[in-house]
Amino acid sequence: MTVASNVKQCLASLKGAKETLSNLALKSSDEQAKRTFHESMLEVEEIISDLQKRIGHLEFEEPQYKGK
């Protein structure tokens, strides 16, 4: 598996984790838990953004990885 494939797989996993954290924040009745889930979701969003930039960089450097 290539580095680009690994990064894209990681990105997909993080998007799933973000959705799970979002759902937990919405469904939780404990205010502290809601805040914790929401803050964690925001952290994951930042990481997702960084990985998307990295994927763009990888695809620019190695065009054969684009869209895979």
FENLIN-V202041 format. One record per run of one state. SS is the DSSP state (h for helix, s for strand, l for the rest). FROM is the first residue (numbers start at 1). TO is the last residue. If there is no record, write none. Layout:
SS&FROM&TO  SS&FROM&TO
//
This chain:
l&1&2  h&3&27  l&28&30  h&31&61  l&62&62  h&63&65  l&66&68
//
